[in-house]
Amino acid sequence: GSAVKIELSCRLADKYSYMKILQVTWKRGNETIKHINKTENSWGIQLTISENRKLGSYTCTVTGEEEFSVAFHLQVPQIEGREKPVISYEGDSAILICKSHSYTPIAWTWYMTNGSEQIAINDSLMLDKYIIDRTDANVTHLKILKLTKEDDGAYWCEAAYELGKSKGKLKLKILSLMVPLKPFLAIVAEVVILVPLILLFEFYSKKKRAEDEKEFDQIEQL
Amino acid sequence: MQQQGGERKEGKPEPPAVTGDGSQGTDRGWAWAAVLHFFLVNVFVMGMLKTFGIFFVAFQEDVGGSSEQVSWIGSIMSSLRFLGAPLVAVVCRRMGERPTSILGAGLVSGGCLLSTQATGVPFLCVSMGLLLGMGFCCLYQAAAVMTAKRCRTRLAFSNAVARSGMGLTFLTAPFTQLLIDTYGWQGTLLIFSGIMLNLVPSSMLLRPVRTQLPLCPPASNEDRSSVPKGHPEEATNGAAQPSQPRGLPSTEPPAEPCSTGAVTTAAPGEAPTDSCCPETISEATKSCRSFPVLKEEKPQPLVDFSPLKDPLFFIFTWSFLFSHLAYFVPIFHLVARARTLGISSMDASYFISVAGITETGSQLLSGWIADQNWTKKYHYHAAYLVLCGVTNLLCPLATTFPLLMTYAVAFAIFCGGFLALVLPVLVDLVGVQKLHSYLGFASFFAGIAAVGGPPLAGWLYDYTQTYACSFLFAGACALLSPVSFFLEPLAQRWKLQKANVSMQSEAILQGSSGRAGFGCSHSQMPTSTDLQCQSKNC
């Protein structure tokens, strides 16, 4: 992606202007940044951010009689994937959805994992397999058609922002049609067994009642 | 021989549901089978309706469509359950309860199966909304009426036992979630369709109550079920004779039918052990009839609109409609109100669970109490409604967790109380013969309330910006609901007068043509006497 230039500066508040300043340091974690642009009463640094490595917390520490510190947090929004796997069936299609809540990314890219590698999904190449819906910039839909067992696995949706990229993970699980069919057939079998049983019971009790009636009538006639 | 008959009858004491032909034991069994089926229907139907919310999310993601479109599916499903009732009542009357119930189970099962192939929201509206809604309606109507037909002496308790199935539905939500996590929504619907198919064998338990007695062979024309200890009619062996007492009702004054029924079955000294007002011929203690029954020779119209001409119907429906509103609105808004008062969702969900359990227990207790027949059932019904209304009106005063919990418990107790009695009160008012049409139309009007209830509640909140108003509204509805019961004695008297007039004119027309089986057909008999009968003998 293209690099972004950012300038960060920190300034001491007016009520401390009496204080003699010994040192001003800019740090990122433990790493000190050397080039500090000093203007009249502020100290700044220039950063060129092009990849996630340069993101993090930048602190400006002003040391005099007292020490003051301020921090800038450069980060990209966290993309939520889905913890629970998306379940779909062979031959069917599945939709994977990623959302970026407050910030609008520049672009979305989808990756599928093949072994340990992550391969970008190019929907223009494989039109009958993948469809990426880009109508809403904050949301991306990946529709996978004609699912097979090989489509099972982890998918990543990557949102590119000016400062860097952020990934979310989704899992797709492909089941064969037999999997839910087995419990279904078991239940249907149970129903099929129960129905004649009940019919038999009813027939038997009807017969018994008819016999009782006949018997009673015979007794009556005696 | 007669002694034998006597022993036989005495050996089987007072059962909840009966035909008096000596197989009272198995008939009691069939009554409990009907209750079991009704219980299962409640579990599955309410379970499915309540778990729709879980499917909602899955549908939105997979099938697409906006939130509003997907919620139409749920609305159609739950409203058709009521709105389809008049149609189902017609089907039930034509085909009988058992085929209707099997049809309903088939519809539900087929609807679930078809939904697995859904590709869009309109498809789901039809397959899941329409088919499932009508299926539920068929199942519910058939089960309710069969329970009413079979359990006459302990209807309130049996109804409460069956309704307690709704209390089990709290298990269906985690179960559905588990299934969706394992099999996806399509697999889950497939498995549900199998589970619903279980309602087919359970529908077969709805054995039709015998309405056509077999023709007697000429020699035996005596009630074999009667205790002929010095039975005066025993001596008369003519084929025509025994039917005379039963043929007489057409000319006898209205107060007689119950005692007439009693006379034909037993010596006066013996209390009839079955309900004295047989609503259908089968309940008559004659096990056979001497001539072909002339009853109901006039063809029944396809759709029976007579409930709409009956003031008792309006009394009941008024009460039903408002009590429905009073029940649903607080349920919707209780958790939301708890949250606005600062109670966490976790704690708020305790309200729902506690309320559910309390309601189930209260239904059972209320059913049992009502069956003791210390007073008319609708007195209890009205009392519970008034108490429920007062509770709701006091709800806005509950602002802390313990107070809200008290409200939830009190609300559940009173709601459980009146819910258990809805069906018994209807049966008391109109009897079992015409229950289908009455229940059908009453459900239809209740359905309108059910459809309008949630949007109305939502509108109330939007308009007043506080949930307290919904509770006041519900309280007002609950207090309005029993008002119509004050008109009940008036309506009964009106009906009595009308029936007297029509009966006398009929008696003149029919004469002594032996309208056997006139018995207690409630459409013509004034019901106040039946109520007295029931409380004394049944």
Contacts between the chains, C-beta under 8 A, distances in Angstrom:
chain1	res1	chain2	res2	distance
A	84	B	181	5.9
A	86	B	184	8.0
A	87	B	180	7.9
A	87	B	181	7.6
A	87	B	182	7.6
A	87	B	183	6.5
A	87	B	184	3.4
A	87	B	187	7.4
A	88	B	184	6.2
A	89	B	184	7.1
A	89	B	186	6.5
A	89	B	187	7.7
A	92	B	186	7.7
A	94	B	62	8.0
A	95	B	61	6.6
A	95	B	62	6.2
A	97	B	61	6.4
A	175	B	183	7.0
A	175	B	184	7.1
A	175	B	187	7.1
A	179	B	183	6.8
A	179	B	187	6.9
A	180	B	183	4.6
A	180	B	186	7.6
A	180	B	187	3.3
A	180	B	188	7.7
A	180	B	190	5.0
A	180	B	191	6.0
A	181	B	190	7.2
A	183	B	191	5.5
A	183	B	194	7.1
A	184	B	190	5.1
A	184	B	191	5.7
A	184	B	193	7.3
A	184	B	194	4.4
A	185	B	194	7.9
A	186	B	194	7.9
A	187	B	191	7.3
A	187	B	194	3.6
A	187	B	195	6.2
A	187	B	197	6.7
A	187	B	198	7.0
A	188	B	194	5.6
A	188	B	197	6.2
A	190	B	198	7.5
A	191	B	194	7.7
A	191	B	197	4.9
A	191	B	198	5.7
A	191	B	200	6.1
A	191	B	201	5.9
A	194	B	198	7.8
A	194	B	201	3.9
A	195	B	200	6.5
A	195	B	201	5.0
A	195	B	204	6.6
A	197	B	201	7.9
A	198	B	201	5.5
A	198	B	204	4.8
A	198	B	205	6.8
A	199	B	204	7.1
A	202	B	204	7.6
A	202	B	207	6.6
A	205	B	26	5.8
A	209	B	21	7.7
A	209	B	23	5.4
A	209	B	26	7.7
A	212	B	22	6.5
A	212	B	23	7.1
A	213	B	21	7.5
A	213	B	224	7.5
A	213	B	287	6.8
A	216	B	5	7.4
A	216	B	22	7.2
A	216	B	224	5.0
A	217	B	217	7.0
A	217	B	220	4.9
A	217	B	224	7.1
A	219	B	1	5.2
A	219	B	4	6.8
A	220	B	1	6.6
A	220	B	220	5.1
A	220	B	222	6.6
A	220	B	224	6.4
A	221	B	219	5.9
A	221	B	220	6.4
A	222	B	1	6.3
